[in-house]
Amino acid sequence: MLQPSTLKFLKDLKKNNTKEWFDKNRKSYELAKEDFASLVNSVIAQFGKKDPGIATLTSKDCLFRINRDVRFSKNKAPYKNNMGASLVQGGKKSDLAGYYFHFQPGGNSFVGGGKYQTDPEILKKIRQEIDYSWDEFSKIIKNKKFVAFYKDLEKGEGVSLSREPKGYEKDNPAIDYIKLKCWVTTAPITDEDLLSKDLVKKIITAFEIIQPLIVFLNRALTE
């Protein structure tokens, strides 16, 4: 579980997103960051028994900075009003697929994972693997637990091509997933869940359900 003070810090930061306020409340930020890091370390310690690829990670390998890069953004707020952790073999900068937990009070938290924002060579490898192993991939995304929890992979504008990529036919049974530019899925986490003693268990359950997808995607990238 996370501490109420951690949720309060992010809620207050959303209302007071300035360097002056942040500097005055840096101690509260450090406590919130420590609380979130402790949660992530607990998830790693337990889920690492089921996915050895993340077992050696620490929260430092997974957490993202709270500072925003405002150089190319119209939104000049200096800080994120969320905390995120990417549990990927090799750390958050790895090119492999992995798990993600996004903490943002106000009903905006979620858990999930996959492969996001990738380059053309990786796109090619994953599309090819889905095409060659469609039966296997189809069973993963149509698994009852997966559908009940995640429903499907994210699709639509921004994450999918408007037409099939070169070399693939429209009538390919896997075409909706071959057209994707990233392969990710998420499910919401409520504010009540964030404060629940079962939070770590809920996150691990979510990761267990998505693990076959992560294994499939990483096989495409490593074999």
VENNOR-V79230 format. One record per residue. RES is the residue in three letters. PSI is psi in whole degrees, -180 to 180 (none if undefined). D_LAST is the distance of its C-alpha to the last C-alpha in Angstrom with 2 decimals. Layout:
# VENNOR-V79230
[[RES/PSI/D_LAST] [RES/PSI/D_LAST]]
This chain:
# VENNOR-V79230
[[MET/157/37.72] [LEU/156/38.59] [GLN/144/42.12] [PRO/-34/44.45] [SER/-29/45.13] [THR/-43/41.50] [LEU/-41/41.75] [LYS/-39/45.16] [PHE/-47/43.91] [LEU/-36/41.43] [LYS/-43/44.11] [ASP/-38/46.60] [LEU/-38/44.21] [LYS/-35/43.75] [LYS/-20/47.55] [ASN/56/47.97] [ASN/73/45.06] [THR/156/46.73] [LYS/-37/46.30] [GLU/-46/49.83] [TRP/-42/49.18] [PHE/-44/45.84] [ASP/-38/47.48] [LYS/-25/50.26] [ASN/26/47.85] [ARG/-35/45.28] [LYS/-40/46.04] [SER/-37/45.25] [TYR/-45/41.95] [GLU/-39/41.05] [LEU/-41/41.93] [ALA/-43/39.89] [LYS/-42/36.84] [GLU/-40/37.31] [ASP/-46/37.64] [PHE/-41/34.43] [ALA/-38/32.57] [SER/-41/33.97] [LEU/-47/32.67] [VAL/-41/29.13] [ASN/-36/29.32] [SER/-41/30.56] [VAL/-44/27.66] [ILE/-46/25.16] [ALA/-38/27.19] [GLN/-47/27.23] [PHE/-23/23.94] [GLY/-20/22.08] [LYS/-23/23.12] [LYS/-25/20.98] [ASP/92/17.99] [PRO/-20/17.73] [GLY/-25/15.49] [ILE/-1/18.71] [ALA/-30/21.18] [THR/-1/21.88] [LEU/158/22.59] [THR/168/26.20] [SER/-33/27.93] [LYS/-31/28.19] [ASP/-14/24.41] [CYS/-29/24.55] [LEU/145/27.94] [PHE/153/28.77] [ARG/148/32.02] [ILE/-17/34.97] [ASN/136/36.16] [ARG/147/35.52] [ASP/105/34.77] [VAL/6/37.81] [ARG/-39/37.75] [PHE/23/36.70] [SER/142/37.89] [LYS/-27/41.26] [ASN/110/41.09] [LYS/12/42.28] [ALA/129/42.21] [PRO/-15/40.89] [TYR/150/39.09] [LYS/148/36.72] [ASN/34/38.43] [ASN/168/35.30] [MET/139/32.91] [GLY/152/29.16] [ALA/127/26.39] [SER/113/22.63] [LEU/96/20.81] [VAL/137/17.30] [GLN/124/15.36] [GLY/-6/16.58] [GLY/171/19.59] [LYS/-18/20.83] [LYS/4/19.82] [SER/153/16.09] [ASP/-1/13.87] [LEU/164/12.15] [ALA/156/13.84] [GLY/-165/16.64] [TYR/154/20.19] [TYR/141/23.42] [PHE/125/27.11] [HIS/120/29.80] [PHE/112/33.32] [GLN/99/36.14] [PRO/158/39.42] [GLY/20/41.39] [GLY/21/39.06] [ASN/10/36.13] [SER/151/33.72] [PHE/165/30.48] [VAL/150/27.33] [GLY/-143/23.92] [GLY/-171/20.57] [GLY/-148/17.51] [LYS/120/16.23] [TYR/148/19.27] [GLN/85/20.35] [THR/169/17.40] [ASP/168/17.33] [PRO/-37/17.09] [GLU/-40/13.73] [ILE/-40/12.13] [LEU/-45/14.54] [LYS/-44/13.45] [LYS/-45/9.76] [ILE/-43/11.14] [ARG/-41/13.99] [GLN/-41/12.19] [GLU/-40/10.26] [ILE/-41/13.75] [ASP/-48/15.42] [TYR/-32/13.50] [SER/43/13.61] [TRP/-41/16.89] [ASP/-45/18.61] [GLU/-47/16.23] [PHE/-42/16.22] [SER/-41/19.95] [LYS/-34/20.67] [ILE/-49/19.14] [ILE/-12/21.28] [LYS/5/24.24] [ASN/139/24.37] [LYS/-43/27.98] [LYS/-40/27.36] [PHE/-47/24.97] [VAL/-41/27.54] [ALA/-35/30.43] [PHE/-47/29.08] [TYR/-19/27.06] [LYS/-62/28.29] [ASP/178/25.44] [LEU/155/23.10] [GLU/136/25.18] [LYS/178/26.26] [GLY/-165/29.02] [GLU/131/30.33] [GLY/-28/28.27] [VAL/-3/24.93] [SER/143/24.91] [LEU/152/25.63] [SER/-21/29.05] [ARG/168/27.79] [GLU/143/24.74] [PRO/159/22.43] [LYS/133/22.83] [GLY/-5/21.44] [TYR/144/21.85] [GLU/154/25.04] [LYS/-32/27.20] [ASP/9/27.36] [ASN/127/23.62] [PRO/-20/23.68] [ALA/8/20.80] [ILE/-34/22.45] [ASP/-28/23.69] [TYR/-26/20.21] [ILE/-31/18.79] [LYS/-13/21.77] [LEU/149/20.89] [LYS/-11/20.32] [CYS/156/19.16] [TRP/90/18.25] [VAL/156/20.65] [THR/148/23.33] [THR/160/26.26] [ALA/145/29.29] [PRO/150/32.58] [ILE/125/33.97] [THR/163/37.77] [ASP/-32/39.99] [GLU/-39/41.31] [ASP/-39/37.85] [LEU/-33/37.51] [LEU/2/40.68] [SER/147/39.93] [LYS/-15/39.42] [ASP/11/36.61] [LEU/-48/34.56] [VAL/-43/31.89] [LYS/-42/31.70] [LYS/-42/31.42] [ILE/-44/28.54] [ILE/-41/26.65] [THR/-43/27.37] [ALA/-41/25.99] [PHE/-37/22.75] [GLU/-40/22.50] [ILE/-36/22.92] [ILE/-9/20.17] [GLN/-44/17.66] [PRO/-34/16.04] [LEU/-43/15.47] [ILE/-44/13.95] [VAL/-44/11.51] [PHE/-49/10.64] [LEU/-41/10.42] [ASN/-29/8.33] [ARG/-38/5.62] [ALA/-28/6.04] [LEU/-17/6.12] [THR/-12/3.80] [GLU/none/0.00]]
